[in-house]
Amino acid sequence: MDALSKFGVNIIYPEECSVATQIAALHRPSLGLIGSAFHASIFVDKPHAVILCPTKSPRRSYHLMDAVHSASIKYVKESQIIRCESPPNFRITFSLSDPSAVADELLSRLSSISYNQLNDKNFLPKNEILKINNIYAENGDPIVLHCPSERMYSRSPLKNDVNVLAITLGEYIFLVAQDNDAPMLMVVKENKAAPVLVYKKDIFNGGLALQDLRTKTWLKAPPSQVGLCLHGDAQEVKKWESFFLKPNDFLEYSGRLAEIIRGLQDLAESGDINEVSLRYPILRDAIKDLDFSLRN
């Protein structure tokens, strides 16, 4: 996990996540140790994953499960795996002789089955201006992330809430939590969860509306008294689908958040979505949505 984190991979613990979050996570290219957490992939259309397998081959049920929904999943028996003596109640125990080398190999294999789908001829305009803002609902309440649930709300911050940043680049808005760890953002009814979410912006009655790049539906922010999180199934723009921005003047970012901002700055300057996706793995999910938008 430490080695993968250094490559910008977001680490989740499936047993601590809701079923919805587990499914949403597998909408993105994934890698991990073989286990029942990957059974959630049956609810995902054409998932991409690389699975580390300590035995020579996985159980037959995994291949059957993959076959019924067009999964692109590689099962890897790493040469770095060393079998160890198992303590009581454990069938198999192993260690990795070089975790960094394994992490690099797994990411390389994952890239070969997923990221080559990007169209290397798709570019954004060069030398765009990147602006970092806080985002607010139409009624003036800030948009915040409740970190334990990974859901966003329109309300004054409560315990375990952090503000959400809206980073504008041309006609696009990237949402990310204002937290150096860049925790996951999840949008209900979009089957979407990632550290960075991207939308296309549109003007509505002096405010902004955020449109999903794939479904073309609108992001909705129910007011705090309703008690519902943000969700992404609005078919038209009304009050709850209207947002406004205020510049964020805080300049000292670190960790994963700083990496995201550097990647978006590179994207603003170069416009090269393929190159930025390779250099900044943490942005790849958002860039895949950008690539889809540019193709369609």
Secondary structure, DSSP 8 states (H G I E B T S, - for coil): -HHHHHTT-----GGGS-HHHHHHHTTS-EEEESSGGGGGGGGSSS-EEEEE-SSSS--HHHHHHHHTTT-EEEEE--TTEEEE---TT-S-EEEES-HHHHHHHHHHHHHHHTGGGS-TT-B--SS--EEEEEEEETTS-BEEEETTTTEEEESS--TTEEEEEEEEETTEEEEEESSTT---EEEBTTTEEES-EEEEEEEETTEEEEEETTT--EEE---GGGT---EEEESS--GGG-EEEEE-------HHHHHHHHHHHHHHHH-BHHHHHHH-GGGHHHHHHHHHHHH-
